[in-house]
Amino acid sequence: MVQTSSSHNQIASLQLPIDRDQFLRSMIRELAGTLQDIVGIEEAAGFLNVVGSRAGQHVNDVYHNAFQLSNLSREQVTAVLVDWKRRIQGDFYVIEETDEKIVLGNRKCPFAEQVEGREAMCVMTSNIFGVIAADNLGYARVELQDTIARGAQECKVVIYLKPSASLDEFAGQEYFKPE
């Protein structure tokens, strides 16, 4: 039997800001930062688009299974987006909800301070919101108007539910229901 030294006991008793959640957020931050630094923010966002899209489909499937439905209403989609972020320690809330758009605010990023200066990480939120909205409602264009990552106090995310010629073609990313 191996005895633990006093150093091991002393180190184990330290109150440190190290836990699984903090470690994973740090890893994602460093991955996003490394991608941004090496290939640029647009290319980094492209890589994270793929991750976000796959994660969005997974989250969508989880809620479909929980509701035992193959399709969610607009009200359910809005509730799912807010609930999902709450479950991962975000603080999203509904600003506006109409047939044309869902506008959400956020007071607290799930990535906490790790998101600061890492705009590419917001692409995951855009993708997950876009995939869920488009899969259930047919179409979505997600615009990240304000983000904590860009230095705003809160995030403001607009999810347009109908294509519109009046929208700037560069305002957000479009998502379509898979066929």
C-alpha positions, 0 to 999 in steps of 0.5 A, a space after each residue: 500500500 502506498 502512503 500519501 505524502 504530506 505534500 499530496 495532502 497539502 496540495 489536495 486541500 488547496 482551494 483552486 479554481 480548477 475543475 472539469 467545467 473550467 478546464 473544458 471552457 479553457 480548452 475551447 477558448 484556447 482551441 478557438 484562439 489558436 484557430 483565430 491566430 493561425 487561420 484567421 477569424 473567418 476560417 476559425 468560424 468555419 471550423 466551429 460552424 461544423 462543430 456547432 452544426 453537429 452539436 445543434 442537431 444533437 441538442 435538437 434531437 434531445 429535445 425532440 425525444 424529450 417532447 416525443 415530437 418530430 417537430 416543435 412549434 415556434 413557441 417551443 423552439 424559443 423555450 428550447 433555446 432559452 432552456 438549453 442555454 440555462 442548462 449550460 449556465 447561460 442567462 438567455 431571455 426573450 426580448 421579442 417573439 413574432 412569426 418573423 423573428 425571435 430576439 434573445 438577450 443574454 446576461 451571462 455567457 456559458 463560457 464565462 470570461 473565457 469567451 472574451 476576445 474569442 468571437 469565433 466561439 459565438 459561432 457555436 451558439 449561432 449554429 445551434 440556434 440556427 439548426 434548431 430553428 430551421 429544422 423545426 420551422 423551415 428556415 432561420 437566419 441568425 444574427 449576432 448583433 451584440 456579443 460579450 465576446 466582442 465586449 458588449 455587456 450582454 448578447 443580443 441574438 436575432 433569429 429571423 424565421 422568414 427569408 427577406 430581401 430587406 435583410 443585408 445579405 451579410 447580416 447573420 448566417 442562414 440555415 435551412 431545414 434538411 431534406 
